[in-house]
Amino acid sequence: MCLKKLNSVEIKLEDKYKLSKGTRFLTGAQALVRVPIVQARRDKQKNLNTACYISGYRGSPLGGYDQQILKNKKYLNENNIYFQPGINEELAATSLWGTQQVNLRKQDKYDGVFGIWYGKGPGVDRAGDALKHVNLAGTSKFGGVIALMGDDHICESSTTSHQSEFAMIDAMIPFFNPSGVQEILDYGIIGIELSRKSGCWVGIKCVHDNVSSGATVDLDEKRLNLLDISSKNYPSEGLNIRLKDTAQEKEYRLHHHKIKYVKEFCKINNLNKIIFDSENPKVGIISTGKSFLDTKLGLEKIGINEDVANQIGIKFLKIAMPWPLEETIIEKFSESLEKIIVVEEKRSIIETQVKEILFNKNLNIKVVGKNDENNNDLFVSSGALDPGEIGLKISEIINYLNLPDEVHNLSKKLKSLKEKTNSNISLKRVPHFCSGCPHNTSTRIPEGSRAITGISCAYLVEHMERDNEGFSQMGSEGATWVGESVFSNTDHVFQNMGDGTYIHSGILSIRHAVAAKTKMTFKILYNDAVALTGGQALDGLPTVAQMSKQLEAEGVEEIAIITDEIEKYTDRGGFAKNSKIYDRKNIIDVQIELSKINGTTVIIYDQTCAAEKRRRRKKGILEEPKKKIFINKDLCEGCGDCGIQSNCVSIAPVETEYGRKRQIDQSSCNKDYTCVDGFCPSFVSLEGDIRLKKNYDDNLINKINSKIEDPILPEINNSYGIMIAGIGGTGVVTIGAVLATAAQIDGKGSGVLDMTGLAQKGGAVKSFLRIFEKPEDVGAIRLSYGDTNLLLGFDLLVSNDLEIIKTLDKKISKLIVNTDEVMPGDFTRDKNFYLPFDEMRDNLINIVGQENIKFISSNKITSKILGNSILSNMFNVGVAYQSGLIPISASSIEKAIELNGASVKDNIDAFRFGRHYENLKDEVLDIIKDEPEVLEGFEEKYKNRFKFLEDYQNIKYAEKFGDLVSYARKIDKNIGNGSQFSTAVLKNYFKLMAYKDEYEVSRLMSNQKFVDDVNKNFEGNFNYNFYLAPPIFSKKSKVDGKLLKIKFGGWLFNVFKLLSKFKFLRGTKFDPFGYLNERKKERELIRDYKQTIIDIGIKINKSNYETAVKIASVPDQIRGFGHVKEKNIKEAINYRTDLLNSFHENT
């Protein structure tokens, strides 16, 4: 696909890898894919026939690197670039060691093989021994290896924060620290050249801010002109790998020649650069990598550019290679300085080397960094550094200089913005399992048991009140229990382990437990994809049958295979003899049995990752299930048991006149269907040719696609900051990428930084986007205090995150915010959970003012009109664009959507719909308008319930309701304290009287209103199925004795219609259901409530009025059916007893 830019330059997807010059938008991961392609072309130009070998192990922030490689294998294959993912990090590093030996044995196919190794911080640590060996051995003359170390400084998707530089120093591997995408590209090429010449591996530090970001970069392959170093001061036999070196010879060559060569190379090629060079310097600032751009932005925020720096005596040094630090640049830079400020993130590397270099120079220079001159904290080693805070701290240090008024004023403004940064919203959107995630079921354990989490998505269970706690480093899952079990009274634990971990190294931990004869059960979560880093296939993953044989051979006592697709295992051949296969509905029973075995047992839980299933369905690889789940909200009690059973975030609230009920978010549902296991008759499955209904006609689509006048676009002052805030997994990152690409098509520069990590699993995701007037202007991308011009708030809760709030400034910030509630994972566990909607809305208004915000119910609009709430993000982009808040042309945004290639027509429709929204607002609101669910006023509520009870039973029954409500109203009138008490009686007495017995379930299921609700949401030719647990027919669980639900076909409609006509039997001696304990209890509750209200009504006064209202409201907590209702009744009775005691104390 190619698109023409406004000045007729073509933009093609393959440009990132095919072009040898020009400017294009690349992500850090794409730059790393381009590096070996460029190197191969450079070698060909020198008549070298080389190849490349890439190997490593994925992990954030390099989680998407292998994915980008696989997407672009065509271009790699054309250049003899081979990709082999490592089973783990040290094996990958050792394989790369082998590539450097190819030319030693004269059996080589190529003149040399250069390589790229990659690993996340913990993997760098793990591979430490391998890295020492490979670097001591060295690289080949036309080979060379760069090592990508992925560091998660703030522990976004890790179990510890990490900093890999010290592991590199320990192995004596020199390393670069790129500040952005351009330098990833440049340092990659420089690193390979340096590795060839010096014989060292060369590291490249990768953090979110460079490798997870995207920016407009210069692709000119001739931009680097690297100079050679004279070989006269080095061994005549060179510095490259040799066959029969002794360990001592390798060490000597590395310590005395290789590292010296690295420093000389750095010096002669001017890799460390003085950015600001004042004529009368007093203060020097040194920084590197991400911190360099943060420092540069921090200086800009306090009004210090190159001219001002020269005027006030500030020098600024940018370090490309933090270790080994080349001495002469430090000596030159420090001339005439009084003070050096070193700004580097995490532990000090440059600062200590600067002090060592200057120590014997007899210079009276003060060097500060991690601590100030008084040994107080300055740029601390924990967490991450922020540009605004860097600027403020530098302004305090240099305050003794003769600073211009502008610097003082901007410093005060920045300090004021920082001090004003606060949010009244403490609630956070924390990561949660995806809708339909296998771990929603696999992490359930028997009551009273204990489980230990593992390194995978299952790690998220720690926050889910499932008695899963504790963890270890990857590959050692279970080893903690091997030690603890010897000294613990606990008899047995379960240990979660991802299938990727099992392959990586986890099987060794299982072997360790077997050898120690430890009583425990490993749960291997076989999910068929690396869900946490983008759905890649697992390398070397055995089949379930093969895994069972491996485990049998390891000495595991018994193996249980649990699956959601029991039918696929009709052929039991090939499985271990000590293995059995079970349906996932038996997971608790199986765990109980395994926990009794005195030895090490294993469960292989086989269910494909839900997010990966969704991807495969979109691509047409996996068939879309012909089944939807729908909840009859009139029948739903809002008990939340469906959430407890499924742990699924696609269960959403819906407010009704009779309280908060549940509904299925059809746009996010991943078709796992475990929600129907909730003990409730309101669930219906609709099966057959079924589709979500779209509520629009051709006339509306024509209006959406009609011409509309472009707005006046905002000006770009240095840069234009757009903060994109939303929920992980809903396309937040895609919006940033599309807008950044659109800026490129427009001829502008852009940079985008995605802050995801574990947040991609339903957590708070933020994308920082900066747009620059020209590509060469691209600088720091991260948004700091007061940097946001536009907040695209795709979720109200995430928009209130403190990291976002701090970037807002009432004077420049405009907000487009989606107001539709999307519940966090808390809602699955807490039936009473509410988002503080009004508080969240008011918080934003207080910060930037009502006039600077557009609140839009965009999920509801796009779901009801376009049929998919995921399109709400692009809809909001359209609204923002037409409001004159995005400095990119509409045509370029649409072209970028086409280049992205995902749901192109839908996204362009959504963008155009957003642009037309203001003009179509009345029509849109009319289409999405529902009948009012919640009635206003006491009389309306009373009449509604009276009529309901009349239909429920008869007029006489309804009049009993009216009598107690009238009694409560008289009390309110006498007290003169409003109508809270009578309103509570109105709602709660009705709730008890309208108990949902067999007649009422039948009436509500056969009601035409229910069928109309279904037809309003779906279309097609489908059948109804019902899920009930009639005590007469239903089996009971072997574990807890609770009734199990049975699936019934659509024929049950006729039974419902018939049974509903026998409601007149309710409460009589001829009522066959009236003898059930549950029905007896329901009638008893009605009598008790009436008597309680009469009793407290006699003694009510102003001092105990509030308690009386609470007593009258107790039935609101009695929700659900069967055992769920029974449990809630007990809790409600206990609560009522406490309230009554309190009431009588104040009588």
Secondary structure, 3 states (H helix, E strand, C coil): CEEECCCCCEEECCHHHHCCCCEEEEEHHHHHHHHHHHHHHHHHHCCCCEEEEEEEECCCCCCCHHHHHHHCHHHHHCCCEEECCCCCHHHHHHHHHHHCCHHHCCCCCCCEEEEEEEEEHHHHHHCHHHHHHHHHHCCCCCCCEEEEEEECCCCCCCCCCCCCHHHHHHCCCCEECCCCHHHHHHHHHHHHHHHHHHCCCEEEEEEHHHHCEEEEEECCCCCCCCCCCCCCCCCCCCCCCCCCCCHHHHHHHHHHHHHHHHHHHHHHCCCCEEEECCCCCCEEEEEEHHHHHHHHHHHHHCCCCHHHHHHHCEEEEEECCCECCCHHHHHHHCCCCCEEEEECCCCCCHHHHHHHHHHCCCCCCEEECCECCCCCECCCCCCCCCHHHHHHHHHHHCCCCCCCHHHHHHHHHHHHHHHHCCCCCCCCCCCCCCCCCCHHHHCCCCCCCCEECCCCHHHHHHHCCCCECCCCCCCCCCHHHHHHHHHCCCCCEEEEEEHHHHHHHHHHHHHHHHHCCCCEEEEEEECCCEHHHCCECCCCCCCHHHHHHHHHHHCCCCEEEEECCHHHHCCCCCCCCCEEEEEHHHHHHHHHHHCCCCCEEEEEEECCCHHHHHHHHHCCCCCCCCEEEEECCCCCCCCCHHHHHHCCCCEEEEEECCEEEEEECCCCCCCCCHHHHCCCCCEEEEEEEEEECCCCCHHHHHHHCCCCCCCCCCCCCCCEEEEEEEECCCCHHHHHHHHHHHHHHCCCEEEEEEECHHHHCCCEEEEEEEEECCHHHCCCCCCCCCCCCEEEECCHHHHCCHHHHCCCCCCCCEEEEECCCCCCCHHHHCCCCCCCHHHHHHHHHHHHCHHHEEEECHHHHHHHHCCCHHHHHHHHHHHHHHCCCCCCCHHHHHHHHHHHCCCHHHHHHHHHHHHHHHHHHHHHHHHHCCCCCCCCCHHHHHHHHHHHHHHHCCHHHHHHHHHHHHHHHHHHHHHCCCCHHHHHHHHHHHHHHCCCCHHHHHHHHHCHHHHHHHHHHEEEEEEEEEEECCCCCCCECCCCCCECCEEECCCHHHHHHHHHCCHHHCCCCCCHHHHCHHHHHHHHHHHHHHHHHHHHHHHCCCCCHHHHHHHHCHHHHCCCCHHHHHHHHHHHHHHHHHHHHHHHHCC
